Amino acid sequence: MLKLMRAPNLLIGQHWVNVLATAGIGCELHNRYLNGALGEIPADQCAPELWLTDERDEMMARRLIDVALHGPAAGTPSWRCGQCSETLEAQFTVCWQCGTARDPLGD
């Protein structure tokens, strides 16, 4: 296993887990419950940590998280669902018509 990064909070950490899981990258979120120990344990050791189960996925995982952090660039065109051909705005990652996930790295 490889520690990929610390998340600023549990919500964002879980979002990153979901992003990676959608792309088929195995990972775990550690330190989910250490926030309650803050003060007894140093703050930098209580943050949620994202760990990859296969370190060969590191570059792809970092790229996906970067895309998730920054969202689509201004002016990014809409995308078309490969399953049902619905046209969706760039910020959507799942087709609202059929539920098919968009390719996380673009079409």
GUFI-675242 format. One record per atom (N, C-alpha, C): x, y, z; residue in three letters. Coordinates in pm, whole numbers, plus 32768, in hexadecimal, padded with zeros to 4 digits. Example, Ala and Ser with C-alpha at 12.3 -4.5 7.8 and 13.67 -1.06 7.14 Angstrom:
BEGIN
85277DC7830Cala
84CE7E3E830Cala
85287EB6830Cala
85057F1F82C4ser
85577F9682CAser
850A80038313ser
***
This chain:
BEGIN
80547F8A8000met
800080008000met
8058807C8000met
802080E77FC9leu
806981657FBEleu
801281D77FF0leu
80498225804Elys
8001829C807Blys
80098304800Dlys
7F9683297FD6leu
7F9283877F67leu
7F9484177F99leu
7F3B84387FF7met
7F3484C18029met
7ED784CB80A0met
7EDE853C80E2arg
7E80855D814Darg
7E0F85AF8112arg
7D9985998145ala
7D2585E8811Cala
7D1086578182ala
7CDF86CA8156pro
7CC7873781B6pro
7C588718821Apro
7BFC86C081F3asn
7B918697824Easn
7B568613821Dasn
7B0285D8826Eleu
7AC985558250leu
7A71855781D3leu
7A2485C081C0leu
79CC85C9814Cleu
7A1A85C780C9leu
7A82861780C2ile
7AD386198047ile
7B1D85958037ile
7B4F855D80A3gly
7B9284DB809Bgly
7B3684708062gly
7ABA846D808Fgln
7A5C8409805Cgln
7A3B84257FC9gln
7A3384A47FA4his
7A1D84C77F17his
7A8E84907EC1his
7B0A84A07EEFtrp
7B7B846C7EA3trp
7B7483D47E98trp
7B4B83907F01val
7B3A82FF7EFCval
7AD382DB7E91val
7A6583257E8Dasn
79FC830A7E2Aasn
7A2F83227D9Basn
7A7B838E7D88val
7AB383AC7D03val
7B0D83397CD6val
7B65830C7D2Eleu
7BC182A07D09leu
7B79821C7CF6leu
7B1781FF7D49ala
7ACB81837D3Bala
7A81817F7CB6ala
7A4B81F17C8Cthr
7A0581F87C0Bthr
7A6381D67B99thr
7AE381FA7BA7ala
7B4781DD7B41ala
7B8581527B51ala
7B5781067BB5gly
7B8A807F7BC9gly
7C0D80797C15gly
7C2F80E37C5Dile
7CAA80E77CABile
7C8A80C77D3Cile
7CC7805F7D6Fgly
7CAF80367DF8gly
7CF680917E5Bgly
7CAE80BC7EC0cys
7CE981137F25cys
7C9C81077FA8cys
7CD8813C8011glu
7C9A813D8095glu
7CAB81C680D3glu
7C4B81EF8122leu
7C54826C816Cleu
7C71824981FEleu
7CE7826F822Dhis
7D10825482B7his
7CFA82D0830Dhis
7CF882BC838Easn
7CE8832683F3asn
7C5E836683EEasn
7BFA831A83C9arg
7B71835083C2arg
7B3F83858447arg
7B68834784B3tyr
7B2D83678535tyr
7B8F83AA8595tyr
7C0083D58564leu
7C63841185BDleu
7C4684A385DEleu
7BE784E1859Basn
7BC7856C85B9asn
7BA0857D864Basn
7B6185198685gly
7B3B851E8712gly
7BB3851B8770gly
7C2584F0873Eala
7C9E84E98791ala
7CF385678784ala
7CC485C68735leu
7D0D86438721leu
7D28868587A8leu
7DA286A687C2gly
7DCB86DC8844gly
7E1A86768891gly
7DEA85FA8890glu
7E35858C88CDglu
7EA3855D886Dglu
7E84856587ECile
7EE0853F8781ile
7EFA85BD8730ile
7F7485D38702pro
7F90864B86B1pro
7F3386568637pro
7F0E86D28617ala
7EAE86EC85ABala
7EDA86B18527ala
7F5C86B68508asp
7F8A86828487asp
7F7F85EA847Dasp
7F6A85A784EDgln
7F5A851684EBgln
7EC884EB84EDgln
7E6C854A84F7cys
7DDD852B84FDcys
7D96853A8477cys
7DD985728415ala
7D99858A8393ala
7D7D8506834Bala
7D0D84FF8302pro
7CF2848882B1pro
7D6084758248pro
7D8783F98233glu
7DF183D981D2glu
7DBB837A8169glu
7DDE839580ECleu
7DB68342807Cleu
7E2A82E58059leu
7E1082638060trp
7E7581FC8044trp
7E4A81AB7FCAtrp
7EA781957F6Eleu
7E8D81417EF9leu
7EAF80B17F19leu
7E5E80547EEAthr
7E7C7FC77EFFthr
7EE97F977E9Fthr
7EF77FD77E2Casp
7F5E7FB37DCAasp
7FAB80317DA5asp
802980387DCCglu
807580B27DB4glu
808C80D07D21glu
807480707CC9arg
807F80897C39arg
801380E97C08arg
7FAB80FE7C58asp
7F3E81597C34asp
7F5981EA7C5Casp
7FCF82057C94glu
7FE9828A7CCDglu
7FD882FC7C68glu
801582F37BF5met
800E83627B95met
7F7F837C7B68met
7F3683117B4Amet
7EAB83207B1Emet
7E5683597B8Fmet
7E6B832A7C09ala
7E1E835B7C7Bala
7E3783F07C92ala
7EB4841B7C8Barg
7ED284A97C9Darg
7E9184FE7C30arg
7E9384CC7BB8arg
7E5585157B48arg
7DBE85217B5Carg
7D7E84B47B84leu
7CED84B77B9Bleu
7CC785167C0Cleu
7D1585147C78ile
7CF8856D7CE8ile
7D0E85FE7CC0ile
7D7386187C6Fasp
7D8A86A07C3Fasp
7D1386D07BEDasp
7CE0867A7B96val
7C6A869D7B46val
7BF286B67BA3val
7BE286627C09ala
7B7286727C66ala
7B7E86F37CB7ala
7BF787197CDAleu
7C0C87937D28leu
7BEF88127CD8leu
7C1588117C5Bhis
7C0A888B7C0Bhis
7B8E88937BB3his
7B4C88227B9Cgly
7AD588237B47gly
7AFA88467AB8gly
7A9688507A64pro
7AB2886F79D8pro
7AE188FF79C7pro
7B3889157969ala
7B68899C794Bala
7AF689EE7910ala
7AFF8A717922ala
7A9B8ACA78E8ala
7A958AB37851ala
7A1D8AA9781Fgly
7A0B8A95778Fgly
7A148A047762gly
7A2289A777C0thr
7A27891A779Athr
79A388F3775Bthr
79A788B376E7pro
792A889276A3pro
78DB882476EBpro
785D881D76C9ser
780787B276FCser
783B872C76C9ser
780886C17703trp
782F863B76D7trp
77B485E976B8trp
77C585847667arg
7757852D763Farg
776B84A5767Darg
7701847376BDcys
770483EF76FCcys
771583837690cys
7775832C76A7gly
778D82BF7648gly
77218256764Agly
76D0825276B3gln
766681ED76BFgln
75E48219767Egln
75B5829376A0cys
753082BD7671cys
753383397618cys
75AA83727604ser
75BE83E875AEser
7586846975E7ser
7566846D7667glu
753984E876A7glu
75AD854C76ABglu
759385CA7694thr
75F98632769Dthr
75F4866E772Athr
766B8675776Aleu
767486A577F4leu
76DD871377FEleu
76C8876F785Cglu
772987D87872glu
77A8879E78B0glu
781787E5789Eala
789B87B178C2ala
78AA878C7955ala
786587D079B0gln
787987B67A3Egln
783887337A6Dgln
77E286F87A1Ephe
77A0867C7A45phe
77F686047A22phe
780185A77A80thr
785585317A6Bthr
780584B27A53thr
778284BB7A66val
772984497A50val
76B2847A79FEval
768A842A799Ecys
7617844C794Acys
75978446799Ccys
754884B2799Atrp
74CC84B279E7trp
745E846279A2trp
747284427924gln
740F83F478D9gln
7419835E78F8gln
7495832978F3cys
74A482987902cys
7501826E7974cys
754782CE79B3gly
759E82AD7A24gly
7629827E79FFgly
764E82857980thr
76D4825C7955thr
773A82C4797Fthr
77AA829779BAala
781482F279E4ala
7864831F796Cala
788B839F796Farg
78E183D87909arg
796E83A3791Earg
79B9839678B3asp
7A46837478BEasp
7A8883E17912asp
7AC383C07985pro
7AF7842779E0pro
7B67847C79A5pro
7BA7844E793Cleu
7C15849B7900leu
7BEB84DE787Eleu
7B6C84E27864gly
7B3B852477EAgly
7B0384C07789gly
7AC884F57720asp
7A88849E76BDasp
7AE884727653asp
***
